Amino acid sequence: MDVVVLPDPSRLGLFVAAALVLLLTPGPAVLYIVTRSLDQGRRAGFVSVLGVHAGTLVHVAAAAAGLSAVLVASATAFRVVKYLGAAYLVYLGVRQLLSRVADPVEATLATPPHLRRAFVDGFVVNVLNPKTALFFLAFLPQFVTVSRGAVPAQIIGLGVVFVALGLLTDGLYALTAGTAARWLRARRGVALTRRWIPGTMYIGLGLATAFSGNNRK
């Protein structure tokens, strides 16, 4: 059984630099985390980060096992996963718009059911993003040293490093947005804003995902 291995230090350093550039560029996962943090605070934001990167680990494992290649090869599978992910984002937006906004005191403490929901939503949103699968299939192998063997183990090792970096960068997004949420809760008349802005952002993100190009290159 292969153990998880990492590339040589110079190649690993290049990988870390490239990964940080990619992670610091806002994408759908970051927008989801920021939206959740603004809506429910820092704790929900941090839990969303954990859910998103639990989903990332699924994509890393799929890339190591070659399952992502199946998604690349099948246009139908790609569209099915993409539309499922888009539908889930729209569902999150509709659920948000129909939800009851808690008062400022109640909103400062995210209850365990809310935290569980934040984790599950983050996990599902990332797992149902086929472009994440294609990203790992294309990105991770560039830093693999084939001559060292154990290619799947190297991909997993790089994926774990990527997740660790993602927890750090996305955690900073959650911290910043969650802190802004605490300030917003202290302002009068933000209840409707806290419901409509996150809801419309989820729906907009879902529609953007659904109507984005099907180019799988």
Phi, psi and omega in degrees: 000129182287142173267158179291126182234160179241156178290177179296159187305319182294317179292323178295320178298319177296321179297315181299316180297315180294318181297319180296320178299315181293319183290327181280351176274116184300132177226191181304318181296317179296317178298321177297314182297316180296317180297315179296320181293319178296326184280317189238002175098180188294318182299315178295325177296315179296320178294324176298321177300315178298319179295316179302316185276343166295321174294324177300320179298326176297317179293323177297314179298321179295320178295318180295325182274352180086006182291331179297329179297327177296319179295321178296319186286335185252110177297323181295314179298320179299313182294320181299312181295319180298314182289328174297316178297317179296318180297323180292321178295318178297320177300317178299320180294315179296318178300320179294317182295329182269356185281161174270127180278127181289158176288166186304322181292315182294326185288340183289343182240104177287123182285159180308319177301322177296321180291319176298319179295320179299319179294311182297317180298316179298318179297311183294317180303318183282320179296323182271023175253099184296335180291334173293318177298317180293325178299312181292325178296325182271326189275310187297317182298340179295339183250012179270138175261103186298325183296340180279348181074187179050049183302313178303322180293323176295318179298318178296318179300315178295321179297321179295319177298317180299317180296318179299317177293322180295322177299323180289307184291315179292329175297325177293321176298316180296320180297314181295311181293321179295324176294320176297325180296321179297322178293318181296323181296335180281350180268144178284150173075022181258001185300311180294322179299320181293339178267314188282322181294308177300320181299313180292329178293317178299313182295317178298319178295321178296316180294321178297322178294317184294322186261006176291158184299153178269011180296121183252020180289000000 
